[in-house]
């Protein structure tokens, strides 16, 4: 039976205060991280890129290296990779394989990369793992401050507007298709918005047709990539930020519009690949955690017998605790 004890009220007050303090510190850490990556970090990364890129080009010309690494291709790419490194992002493609950030084989892929959208961290993690330009709304670019501006200037962010505004006209679908064709890879979020906090956040939903129709009409291949756990990096709804994040990834085989005679057939194939990759990504997380627990050492259970006075104190025969408690 639960019997009141003198410190219960104070314990409850302390627990509530600690919970509020933890939430406040979480919001403060999220705000500081957002300001860092939005304002000084792009300038720092640009300066580092200006220093390292000539050295890498000289090494390439001298035959000391075979190619410029993806993280050094442009200053915005360096900033995205730095974000992943600072926040401890580790992406697993198999339960028994070491983590890696860059999507396997993506440098040889040409077309549209279709990814699930979870949180603010997607704007750095997804372009880094796909090494692709990302299509983003003007509002999202403005929210990321100098990082978004750096991405536009570096040609790694394609700004679009979904409606007419005093500063921007609505982006026509044909204009977006033309801009995408000038890049080897471009990143789409066919879900249309962040879904990490929806009631059905862990279930696939029907995809929006607009961007997929552009992919089909342009004849570009489509690659489905589902990454689980991205919302843990920067949780803008709960005020949390992580500096050690494990993500789990599953991809599909490239889907070619030339293999489908109609748009509906292509959309159906994309939907099937999306749901299959979604299932495999969540299953990978389950398998990896299960594998981790199976290899972990057994934990000793510490049992302490309650003192005699404490046993008497919580006895149902006494209505008030003894002083020894």
Secondary structure as UniProt FT lines:
FT   TURN            6..7
FT   HELIX           8..35
FT   HELIX           36..40
FT   HELIX           41..61
FT   TURN            62..63
FT   HELIX           70..72
FT   HELIX           75..86
FT   TURN            87..88
FT   STRAND          89..92
FT   TURN            95..96
FT   TURN            104..105
FT   HELIX           106..108
FT   STRAND          111..115
FT   TURN            120..121
FT   HELIX           122..130
FT   STRAND          133..137
FT   HELIX           138..143
FT   TURN            144..145
FT   HELIX           146..153
FT   TURN            154..155
FT   STRAND          157..160
FT   HELIX           173..181
FT   STRAND          185..188
FT   TURN            190..191
FT   TURN            196..197
FT   TURN            199..202
FT   HELIX           209..218
FT   STRAND          221..228
FT   HELIX           230..232
FT   STRAND          234..235
FT   TURN            236..239
FT   STRAND          240..241
FT   STRAND          245..251
FT   HELIX           257..259
FT   HELIX           263..295
FT   HELIX           308..313
FT   TURN            316..317
FT   TURN            323..324
//
